[in-house]
Amino acid sequence: MTIPTLNIIEASRKASSKMANKDTPLIYNEWYVAAFKDEIGRSLLARTFLNKRVVMYRTLAGKPIALEDRCAHRSFPLSKSHLEGDEIICGYHGFKYNDSGDLIDIPSQKQCPKGIGIHNYKLVEKGPLVWIWLGDQALADEAKIPDLYWLDNEKWAATSGYFFHPGNYVSMHENLMDLTHLTFLHADTIGTPDYASAPYKMELKEGHYKLIREVVPTTLSPVWGETTGLAGKNTAARIATSEFLSPGLHQVSVSFYDSALDEATRETFKIHTAHILTPETNNTMHYFIVHGRDFALDDDHIEQFMHEQLFAAFQEDVVGLGALEEVLDDQDEQHFEISAASDAPAVATRIYLKKRADLENA
């Protein structure tokens, strides 16, 4: 058995100390997805984001509202209360709040004191997503919400889903940044044996990191081969870009084509997958996914087949990283990790996340 020398272990620990992990403070001054648009209605929806309890609903006019999920009186959860028009009436003692979070009525006394209320968090709807800002509300610039043009584009079709993920968002960003794991963790779904060893290139800019892997030629897994018409061809191409866009968003974009055909005449099939990571706590996460394609737009069979196959693969990520989380919870003073060459974008992402967290907490 080969044990790394003490110098190697200390060097790995020093490198890891610069990277975010599950214990790194969460980043609040950032846009995160709170829900799919159709999840927020006239019923009170409770969720926890970044260790903050939030209740969401729509006003009678249809405006989405997000408030702190506790009454200022005795901290009863307002999500277990009820709506009266646009106002929430606490289910414990009847304290009433307007949609700005202001306390406007106390039934046990005639006068309601001024200047008492609960946090109101800014929500913005873009396409099928509702984004929330949980930090300093004065810094909530809508222009900084990442642009996913294909979500609301008639030339693209999309399906979506949600997982409650029993792991931390840092590990999920790392998982998505280097898709070497497709060959192993996803061997039965979307991976192929040649994926891990395929050549790649990187683009590392502050706050925007990419790994581009070119698997050419290859034979596509069924989810891609059967839906593009490239099934069984050993000359297929799979060009995949993993891209960190923000602490709450990662996008994977892939192009497929037959590399044996002339570039000017061959058909190229493109997909985008928005992996939307909203921490619930340091150890749990809301995992929203939207998968889009620019082909077979009106083919319900292909859409259903692709959705089932892909979400089976995403379930493998949830299970796999949930298992990883258990190991991280049990680490001791002898714990250390090493990195490989293909980890460079993931390492850069983790360094950036820690830097953001440290600056915010400073």
VEXDREN-2710 file (C-alpha; in Angstrom, 1 decimal):
% VEXDREN-2710
k/r/px/py/pz
1/MET/0.0/0.0/0.0
2/THR/1.4/3.4/-1.1
3/ILE/0.8/6.2/1.4
4/PRO/1.6/9.7/0.2
5/THR/4.4/11.4/2.0
6/LEU/3.7/14.0/4.6
7/ASN/4.9/16.7/2.2
8/ILE/2.3/15.7/-0.4
9/ILE/-0.5/15.5/2.2
10/GLU/0.4/19.0/3.5
11/ALA/0.6/20.4/0.0
12/SER/-2.8/19.0/-0.9
13/ARG/-4.3/20.4/2.3
14/LYS/-2.8/23.8/1.6
15/ALA/-4.3/23.8/-1.9
16/SER/-7.7/22.7/-0.6
17/SER/-7.7/25.5/2.0
18/LYS/-8.1/28.0/-0.8
19/MET/-11.2/26.2/-2.2
20/ALA/-14.8/26.4/-1.1
21/ASN/-16.3/23.3/0.5
22/LYS/-19.4/22.3/2.3
23/ASP/-18.4/24.4/5.3
24/THR/-17.7/27.6/3.4
25/PRO/-20.3/30.3/4.2
26/LEU/-23.0/30.6/1.6
27/ILE/-23.1/33.6/-0.8
28/TYR/-26.2/35.8/-0.2
29/ASN/-25.7/38.7/-2.7
30/GLU/-26.5/36.6/-5.7
31/TRP/-29.6/35.6/-7.7
32/TYR/-30.9/32.0/-7.1
33/VAL/-33.9/30.2/-8.5
34/ALA/-36.7/30.0/-5.9
35/ALA/-39.2/28.0/-7.9
36/PHE/-40.6/27.2/-11.3
37/LYS/-43.1/29.8/-12.3
38/ASP/-46.1/27.5/-12.0
39/GLU/-45.2/26.4/-8.5
40/ILE/-46.1/29.8/-7.0
41/GLY/-49.9/30.5/-6.8
42/ARG/-52.5/31.4/-4.3
43/SER/-51.4/28.7/-1.9
44/LEU/-48.6/29.4/0.6
45/LEU/-45.3/27.7/-0.6
46/ALA/-42.6/27.2/2.1
47/ARG/-39.0/26.7/1.2
48/THR/-35.6/27.3/2.9
49/PHE/-32.9/29.0/0.9
50/LEU/-29.4/29.7/2.2
51/ASN/-30.6/28.8/5.8
52/LYS/-33.4/31.3/5.5
53/ARG/-37.1/30.2/5.8
54/VAL/-39.2/31.8/3.1
55/VAL/-42.9/31.7/2.2
56/MET/-44.0/32.5/-1.3
57/TYR/-47.4/33.2/-2.9
58/ARG/-49.1/35.4/-5.6
59/THR/-51.2/38.5/-5.0
60/LEU/-54.6/38.7/-6.6
61/ALA/-53.0/40.6/-9.4
62/GLY/-50.5/37.7/-10.0
63/LYS/-47.4/39.3/-8.6
64/PRO/-45.1/36.8/-6.9
65/ILE/-44.2/37.6/-3.2
66/ALA/-41.5/36.2/-1.0
67/LEU/-41.5/36.9/2.8
68/GLU/-39.7/35.7/5.8
69/ASP/-41.5/32.6/7.0
70/ARG/-42.1/33.6/10.6
71/CYS/-44.4/35.9/12.5
72/ALA/-42.7/38.7/14.4
73/HIS/-44.8/37.9/17.4
74/ARG/-43.8/34.3/18.4
75/SER/-42.2/33.1/15.2
76/PHE/-45.1/30.9/14.1
77/PRO/-44.5/29.9/10.4
78/LEU/-46.6/32.0/8.2
79/SER/-46.6/29.2/5.6
80/LYS/-48.9/27.4/8.0
81/SER/-51.2/30.4/8.1
82/HIS/-53.7/31.6/5.5
83/LEU/-54.2/34.3/2.8
84/GLU/-56.9/37.0/3.0
85/GLY/-56.7/38.9/-0.3
86/ASP/-53.0/39.9/-0.6
87/GLU/-52.3/39.6/3.1
88/ILE/-51.2/36.8/5.4
89/ILE/-52.9/36.2/8.7
90/CYS/-50.8/34.3/11.2
91/GLY/-52.4/31.0/12.1
92/TYR/-51.3/31.4/15.8
93/HIS/-52.6/34.7/17.1
94/GLY/-53.9/36.4/13.9
95/PHE/-51.2/39.0/13.3
96/LYS/-51.7/40.3/9.8
97/TYR/-49.0/41.2/7.2
98/ASN/-49.3/43.0/3.9
99/ASP/-47.4/41.8/0.8
100/SER/-44.4/44.1/1.7
101/GLY/-44.0/42.2/5.0
102/ASP/-45.4/45.1/7.2
103/LEU/-47.4/44.2/10.3
104/ILE/-50.8/46.0/9.8
105/ASP/-53.1/44.5/12.3
106/ILE/-53.1/42.9/15.8
107/PRO/-56.5/41.5/16.6
108/SER/-56.1/41.7/20.4
109/GLN/-55.5/45.5/20.4
110/LYS/-56.9/48.5/18.6
111/GLN/-53.6/50.1/17.7
112/CYS/-51.0/48.3/15.6
113/PRO/-47.5/49.6/16.2
114/LYS/-45.7/51.1/13.2
115/GLY/-42.3/50.0/11.9
116/ILE/-42.7/46.3/12.7
117/GLY/-42.5/43.7/10.0
118/ILE/-40.7/40.8/8.4
119/HIS/-38.2/40.5/5.6
120/ASN/-39.5/40.9/2.0
121/TYR/-37.2/39.3/-0.6
122/LYS/-37.1/40.5/-4.2
123/LEU/-38.5/38.0/-6.8
124/VAL/-38.1/38.3/-10.6
125/GLU/-39.8/36.1/-13.1
126/LYS/-37.9/35.2/-16.3
127/GLY/-39.4/32.6/-18.6
128/PRO/-40.3/29.5/-16.5
129/LEU/-38.1/30.5/-13.6
130/VAL/-38.6/32.7/-10.5
131/TRP/-35.3/34.2/-9.2
132/ILE/-34.8/35.4/-5.6
133/TRP/-32.3/37.7/-4.0
134/LEU/-31.7/36.9/-0.3
135/GLY/-28.9/39.3/0.5
136/ASP/-28.8/43.1/0.6
137/GLN/-32.0/44.1/-1.2
138/ALA/-30.4/47.4/-2.4
139/LEU/-27.9/45.3/-4.4
140/ALA/-30.5/43.2/-6.3
141/ASP/-29.8/44.2/-9.9
142/GLU/-32.1/42.3/-12.3
143/ALA/-29.6/42.9/-15.1
144/LYS/-27.3/40.4/-13.3
145/ILE/-29.7/37.5/-13.7
146/PRO/-28.0/35.1/-16.1
147/ASP/-29.4/35.1/-19.6
148/LEU/-30.7/31.7/-20.8
149/TYR/-32.0/32.8/-24.2
150/TRP/-33.2/29.3/-25.2
151/LEU/-35.7/29.0/-22.3
152/ASP/-38.2/31.3/-24.1
153/ASN/-37.3/30.6/-27.7
154/GLU/-39.7/29.1/-30.2
155/LYS/-36.9/27.3/-31.9
156/TRP/-36.2/25.3/-28.8
157/ALA/-38.2/22.8/-26.8
158/ALA/-37.6/22.1/-23.1
159/THR/-38.6/19.9/-20.2
160/SER/-37.9/20.4/-16.6
161/GLY/-37.7/18.7/-13.2
162/TYR/-36.7/19.1/-9.6
163/PHE/-34.6/17.0/-7.1
164/PHE/-34.1/17.7/-3.4
165/HIS/-30.4/17.0/-3.2
166/PRO/-28.8/15.6/0.0
167/GLY/-25.5/17.3/-0.7
168/ASN/-23.8/20.6/-0.9
169/TYR/-23.8/22.9/-3.9
170/VAL/-20.0/23.2/-4.1
171/SER/-19.7/19.5/-4.9
172/MET/-22.4/19.7/-7.5
173/HIS/-20.7/22.6/-9.3
174/GLU/-17.5/20.5/-9.3
175/ASN/-19.4/17.4/-10.5
176/LEU/-20.8/19.4/-13.4
177/MET/-17.6/21.2/-14.4
178/ASP/-15.6/18.0/-15.1
179/LEU/-17.8/15.4/-16.8
180/THR/-15.1/12.8/-16.7
181/HIS/-17.5/11.0/-14.4
182/LEU/-19.9/10.3/-17.3
183/THR/-17.9/7.2/-18.1
184/PHE/-18.2/5.8/-14.6
185/LEU/-21.1/7.2/-12.6
186/HIS/-23.4/7.3/-15.7
187/ALA/-22.1/4.1/-17.4
188/ASP/-25.7/2.8/-17.7
189/THR/-27.4/6.0/-18.9
190/ILE/-25.6/8.8/-20.8
191/GLY/-21.9/7.9/-20.5
192/THR/-19.6/6.1/-22.9
193/PRO/-16.3/4.4/-22.3
194/ASP/-14.3/6.9/-24.4
195/TYR/-15.7/10.0/-22.7
196/ALA/-13.2/10.2/-19.8
197/SER/-10.1/10.0/-22.0
198/ALA/-11.3/12.3/-24.8
199/PRO/-9.2/15.5/-25.3
200/TYR/-10.4/18.8/-23.7
201/LYS/-9.6/22.4/-23.5
202/MET/-10.3/25.1/-20.9
203/GLU/-11.3/28.7/-20.7
204/LEU/-10.7/30.2/-17.2
205/LYS/-12.0/33.8/-16.7
206/GLU/-12.8/35.3/-13.3
207/GLY/-16.2/34.1/-12.4
208/HIS/-16.8/32.3/-15.7
209/TYR/-15.2/28.9/-16.2
210/LYS/-15.5/26.4/-19.1
211/LEU/-14.3/22.9/-19.9
212/ILE/-14.9/21.8/-23.5
213/ARG/-14.5/18.1/-24.3
214/GLU/-14.5/16.8/-27.9
215/VAL/-15.4/13.1/-28.1
216/VAL/-14.8/12.4/-31.8
217/PRO/-15.4/9.9/-33.2
218/THR/-17.7/8.0/-30.8
219/THR/-20.8/5.9/-30.7
220/LEU/-23.5/7.8/-28.9
221/SER/-25.5/6.4/-25.9
222/PRO/-29.2/5.7/-26.7
223/VAL/-30.5/8.9/-25.3
224/TRP/-28.6/10.9/-27.9
225/GLY/-28.2/8.3/-30.7
226/GLU/-31.9/7.3/-30.9
227/THR/-33.1/10.9/-30.7
228/THR/-30.8/12.4/-33.3
229/GLY/-30.8/9.5/-35.8
230/LEU/-27.1/8.8/-35.1
231/ALA/-27.7/5.5/-33.3
232/GLY/-25.1/2.8/-34.2
233/LYS/-22.8/5.2/-36.1
234/ASN/-19.2/5.0/-34.9
235/THR/-18.4/8.3/-36.5
236/ALA/-20.6/10.4/-34.3
237/ALA/-19.3/13.6/-32.6
238/ARG/-20.1/14.8/-29.1
239/ILE/-18.8/18.2/-28.3
240/ALA/-19.7/19.1/-24.7
241/THR/-19.1/22.4/-22.9
242/SER/-19.5/22.6/-19.1
243/GLU/-19.9/26.2/-18.0
244/PHE/-20.1/27.8/-14.6
245/LEU/-22.2/30.9/-14.9
246/SER/-22.9/31.9/-11.3
247/PRO/-23.0/30.4/-7.8
248/GLY/-26.6/29.4/-8.6
249/LEU/-26.3/28.3/-12.2
250/HIS/-24.3/25.8/-14.3
251/GLN/-25.0/25.1/-18.0
252/VAL/-24.0/22.1/-20.1
253/SER/-24.2/22.6/-23.9
254/VAL/-23.6/19.7/-26.3
255/SER/-23.5/19.5/-30.1
256/PHE/-23.9/16.1/-32.0
257/TYR/-23.2/15.3/-35.6
258/ASP/-21.8/12.7/-37.9
259/SER/-18.1/13.5/-38.3
260/ALA/-17.9/11.4/-41.5
261/LEU/-20.1/13.9/-43.3
262/ASP/-19.0/17.2/-44.9
263/GLU/-19.2/20.1/-42.4
264/ALA/-21.1/22.3/-44.9
265/THR/-23.9/19.8/-45.4
266/ARG/-24.2/17.7/-42.2
267/GLU/-26.9/18.3/-39.6
268/THR/-25.9/19.4/-36.1
269/PHE/-28.2/18.7/-33.1
270/LYS/-27.8/20.9/-30.1
271/ILE/-28.9/20.6/-26.5
272/HIS/-28.6/22.9/-23.4
273/THR/-29.1/21.8/-19.8
274/ALA/-29.5/24.4/-17.1
275/HIS/-28.4/22.9/-13.8
276/ILE/-29.8/25.3/-11.2
277/LEU/-28.3/25.0/-7.8
278/THR/-30.0/26.8/-4.9
279/PRO/-28.5/25.8/-1.5
280/GLU/-31.1/25.1/1.2
281/THR/-28.4/24.7/3.8
282/ASN/-24.7/24.1/3.6
283/ASN/-25.4/20.4/3.2
284/THR/-28.7/20.3/1.2
285/MET/-29.8/21.8/-2.0
286/HIS/-32.7/22.5/-4.3
287/TYR/-31.7/21.1/-7.7
288/PHE/-33.9/22.5/-10.5
289/ILE/-33.1/21.3/-14.1
290/VAL/-34.3/22.6/-17.5
291/HIS/-33.2/20.6/-20.5
292/GLY/-33.6/22.1/-24.0
293/ARG/-33.1/20.9/-27.6
294/ASP/-33.3/22.5/-31.0
295/PHE/-34.5/19.4/-32.9
296/ALA/-37.6/17.2/-32.9
297/LEU/-39.5/20.1/-31.5
298/ASP/-43.0/18.6/-32.0
299/ASP/-42.1/14.9/-31.4
300/ASP/-43.7/13.9/-28.1
301/HIS/-42.2/10.4/-28.1
302/ILE/-38.6/11.8/-28.4
303/GLU/-39.4/14.4/-25.7
304/GLN/-40.7/11.8/-23.3
305/PHE/-37.8/9.3/-24.0
306/MET/-35.2/12.0/-23.6
307/HIS/-36.7/13.3/-20.4
308/GLU/-36.9/9.9/-18.8
309/GLN/-33.3/8.9/-19.8
310/LEU/-31.8/12.2/-18.7
311/PHE/-33.5/12.4/-15.4
312/ALA/-32.5/8.9/-14.6
313/ALA/-28.9/10.1/-15.1
314/PHE/-29.5/13.2/-12.9
315/GLN/-30.8/10.9/-10.2
316/GLU/-27.5/9.1/-10.4
317/ASP/-25.8/12.4/-9.6
318/VAL/-28.1/13.0/-6.6
319/VAL/-27.4/9.5/-5.3
320/GLY/-23.7/9.6/-6.0
321/LEU/-23.1/13.0/-4.4
322/GLY/-25.3/12.1/-1.5
323/ALA/-23.0/9.2/-0.8
324/LEU/-20.0/11.6/-1.2
325/GLU/-21.6/13.9/1.4
326/GLU/-21.7/11.1/4.0
327/VAL/-17.9/10.6/3.6
328/LEU/-17.3/14.3/3.9
329/ASP/-19.3/14.3/7.1
330/ASP/-17.0/11.6/8.6
331/GLN/-13.7/13.1/7.6
332/ASP/-11.0/13.3/10.3
333/GLU/-7.6/14.9/10.8
334/GLN/-6.1/12.5/8.3
335/HIS/-8.4/13.6/5.5
336/PHE/-6.9/15.0/2.3
337/GLU/-7.8/15.2/-1.4
338/ILE/-5.8/15.4/-4.6
339/SER/-6.7/17.0/-7.9
340/ALA/-6.1/15.9/-11.5
341/ALA/-5.3/18.0/-14.6
342/SER/-8.9/18.0/-15.7
343/ASP/-10.0/19.5/-12.3
344/ALA/-8.5/22.9/-13.2
345/PRO/-11.9/24.6/-14.1
346/ALA/-13.5/23.0/-11.0
347/VAL/-10.7/24.1/-8.8
348/ALA/-11.0/27.6/-10.2
349/THR/-14.7/27.6/-9.5
350/ARG/-14.2/26.5/-5.9
351/ILE/-11.5/29.2/-5.4
352/TYR/-13.9/31.8/-6.8
353/LEU/-16.8/30.7/-4.6
354/LYS/-14.6/30.9/-1.5
355/LYS/-13.3/34.3/-2.5
356/ARG/-16.9/35.5/-3.0
357/ALA/-17.9/34.1/0.4
358/ASP/-14.9/35.5/2.2
359/LEU/-15.4/39.0/0.7
360/GLU/-19.1/39.0/1.7
361/ASN/-18.4/37.8/5.2
362/ALA/-15.6/40.3/5.7
END
